[in-house]
Amino acid sequence: MNNRKMFIFLSLAPALLLVLVFTCYPFLRGISMAFQEYMLFNLSNVRFIGLDNFKAAFRDPKFLQALTNSGYWVFFSLIFQFLIGFALAMMLRKPFRGRGIYQGFVFYSWALSGFLIGMIWKWMFNSQIGPVNDLLLRTGLIDERIGFLSDPNWAMVSVIVANVWYGVAFFAIMLLAALQSVPDDLYEAADMDGAGKVRQLFSVTLPYILPTIITTTLLRAIWIFNDPTIIYGMTNGGPAGSTHVLSSFMLDKIIYAGDYGAASAVGVVMIGILLLYTIFYLSVTRSGKAGEF
């Protein structure tokens, strides 16, 4: 028995070591740095300063704007990604001619990197050569070109549109897999009871795939909140910081200011927000097995 336990421990040791080195240590080190004055260009003066980094962050208008933007960024991206992804999953549920090709086009965006998608949409929203402005002008919807990425009133909307396009594929993939697991017997029974398509949707489909909906929306909200790649690819947080979210604001503190202490404080705030969100979300969306509310 002792040899068996030793064998199991030695088998798991490499994986445990990787987790400790690349996950646990950076996490704990980042938390400790949040309470330090830790400047890249002044490493000889690293010292503990208590809550000063947090106080400075909440007094910074750019941080408060990034905090507000993060709410818009997550809420609107998640809502439209889910609705469009669910609609596509419903359309792809039943076989039809060319279904495989259509699925490939729908799922294609998920195979690309967020930064690359940001660069593509940056070109599409370009005020001079972008196809979006060209199409709007040709259809008569606008009279002059719009600076989607240079106008603070349009920049946040533009990056959210790009993020919606990027995340639709995730919901389409996950919800399609869940929809295909719904037994046809349930629909036949509902049809015999006189339930129409809308009633079947709310009484059969949604209750059965509710655990998948809860899991996917929770994960996707966390990923959107933590992912600055599309914003960096499209606007780099501009114009004048109007599209910064907390994750991109944190990177700016590292890349341009070299202030690891302030960046770590922003990271700790993000961890706290995600922890509270996860607890609240799971408490209000409790669901047992499939088919139960």
N, C-alpha and C positions, 0 to 999 in steps of 0.2 A: 504493500500500500504506500509506503514511504517513497519507494522508487517511482511508483506511478505519479504521485504528487510532484516529485522532483521533475519528472519528464514533462508534465503539464506546465509547470512553472517555467522550465527552460524553453518550451515551445512558445509560450506567450511573452517571454522576456523581451525579444526584439521589438514586438509591437508595442509593449508597454513602455519601453525605453524611448521609442519614437514619439509616442504620445506625450511623455513627460518632457522631452527635450523641445519638441516643436509646437506643443499646445499648452501644457500646464505652465512651464517656465515662462514663456513669453506673456501669457495671460497675467500671472502674478507680478512679473517684472513691469508690465505696463501699468498695473494698478499702483505699484509703488512709485513709479515715475510721475504719476499724476499729482503726487504730493511733494514733488521736487522741482527746484529750478534746474532744468537740464537743457542747456543750450548747446547745439552742435559746435558752435564756434567759441565756446567758453567751457570746455569740459573740465578745466582745472577748478571751476567754481561750482561744482554740483553740490547742492545742499537741500535739506528738507525745509519747505516753506509752508507746511500745513495746507490750508484750504485756499491759499492765494490764487492758484490757477483756476479754481472753480469760480471764485469771486470775480476774477478778471473776465472769465468767459461770459458770465451772466450780465456783466456790465457792458459787454461789447455788442453794439447794434448789429454787426455782421453775424455774430453767433446767433442772436435772437432771430434774425431774418432767416438764417439757415435752418433753425429749429422750426419756424413756421413753414418754410418751403418743404421741409421733410414731411410734414403732415399732409400738405397738398400732394406731394410727390408719391407718397405711399397710397393715400386714399383713392385718388382719381386713377392712378395706374392700376391698382388692384381691382377696382370696380369694373373698369372697361375691359381689362384683360380677362376677368372671369366671365362677364356677360358675353363677350364675343367668342371666347374659347368654348363656353358651354353651347352656344348656338352652333358653332362649327362641329362640335362633338355630336350634337343631336342630328345634324345633317349627314354626318359620316357614319352614323350608327348602322344603317341598313346598306347592304351592298348595292352598287350601281356601276354602270359602265364607266371605266376610267377612274374608279375610286382610288386605286393605288397611286396614280399620278397626282391626283388632287391632294391626297394625303402628303405626298412628298413636298408639294409646294407649301402646304400649310405648316409642316414641321421644319421647313428649311431654315427659318430664322433662328431656331433653337440651336442649330449647329454652328452659328457664327459667334464670334466674340463680341461682347458689349461695346468695346472700344471701336471695333470695325463698323458696327452698326451705327455708332455715333458719327463716325466719319462719313458714312453713306448718307445719313439724314442731314448732316451739315451741308453737304453738296445739294441735296434736294431742296433745302430751305434757303439756299443762297439767294440773296435779293437780286443779283444780276444774272446769273446763269442757271439758277435752280429751276427744275421742271414744275415745282409747285406754283411759284409765281407765274410762270408761263401759262400753265393751264387755267389759273384763275383769271388772268388777263384775257385769254382767248375765249373763255366762256362768259365774259362780261361781268363776273362777280366782283371784280375790283377795277378801279380806274388807274391806279398807279401801284408800283411794286411795293411790297411790304417787307420791312427788315425784320424777318421772323426772329433772327438770332441776335440782332443788334438793338432791338426795341425791348426794354424791360417788360412791357405789357404783353409781349408775344413770346418772349424767350422761354418762360417756364411752361407755357402751353405747348410749345414746340418740342421740348425735351420729353414731356409727358406723352405726346403723340408717338414719338419714336419708341419710348419704353413700352407703351401699350402694344405696338406692333411686335416688339421683341418677345413679350411675355405671353402673347396669345397662344403660341404653340405649346407652351408648358401645360396650360389648362386644357387645351384641346386633346393632348396626348393622355393626360391623367384621367380626365373625365370620360373620354371615349373608352378607355379600358374599364372604368367603373360601369358605364352604361351597358357594355357588352356582357357584364356579369349579372344584369337584372334578368331573372327568369321570365320567359315569355308567358308562363302560366299566370303570372300576376296580371299581365295586360289582358289576357283572355278572360280572366275572372272579372276584372274591372269592366271590360267591354260587355260581358253578359249582364252585369249589374246596371248597365246603362250609362256608365261614366264616359264622357267625351274626352277628347285629346287633352284639353286644358286640365280637367279634373284628374286624369291619369298622371299628368305631369306633376301636380302638387300632392297627389295622394299615393302615388306608386313610385315614380322615378326619383323625385327629390328625397323622400324619406329613405329610400334604399341606398342612395349614393351619398347620404349626408356625412358619414364618417370620412369619405374621400374628400368631400368639399371642405370639411373642417381642417383636415391635414394639409391639403394643398394651399388653401388660402393663408393658413398660418405660416407655412414655409415660405410661400411667395412674398408675403408681407415682410418677413425678416430679410429675405434676399434683396428686395427692392430697397429697403431701408439702409442696408449695408453696402449697396453697389453704386459706386460713383463713376463707373466706366463710360456710360452713355453721356453723362453730363460733361465729363472731361473731354470726350471725343467731339462733342458738339459746341460747347461754349466755354469750357474750362472754368465754369462758375460765373462767367460774365453774362451780360454787361454789368459792370460795377457790382459784382457779387450777387446779382438778382436771381441767379439760378443755383447758387450754392445750397447744398443740403449738408447735413452734419458730416457725412462720410467724406465728401469732397472738401469741406471746410477743414476737416482734420488733416487731410493730405496736404492742403495748402500750408498749414502750420509746420508740417515736416519739410516739404520740398522748398518753399520759398523763405520761410522764417527760421527753419532749423530749430524750432522750439519744441522739443520732444515732451517737455513737461506739460505745456498747454495742450498739445495734441493728445497726450494720454488722458488728460482731464476730459476732453471732449469724448474720447473713447469710453471712459467710465460712465459718462452721462448717457451715451448710447446704450451701453449694457444695461443700465438701470431702466431706461425707457423700454427696451425690448423685454426685460424681465417682467415689468409691470404689465405690459401689453399681453404677454403670453399667459400670465396668470389670469388676467381679466377675460381674455378671449376664451380660454379653455373653461373657465367657470360659467360663462354665459352660453356656451355651445356644447354642453355636455351631451354626449350621445353614446349609447351602448353599441350594440352590433348593428349591422346593416338592416335598414327597414324600421328602425326605432328612432323617435325624436328624443 
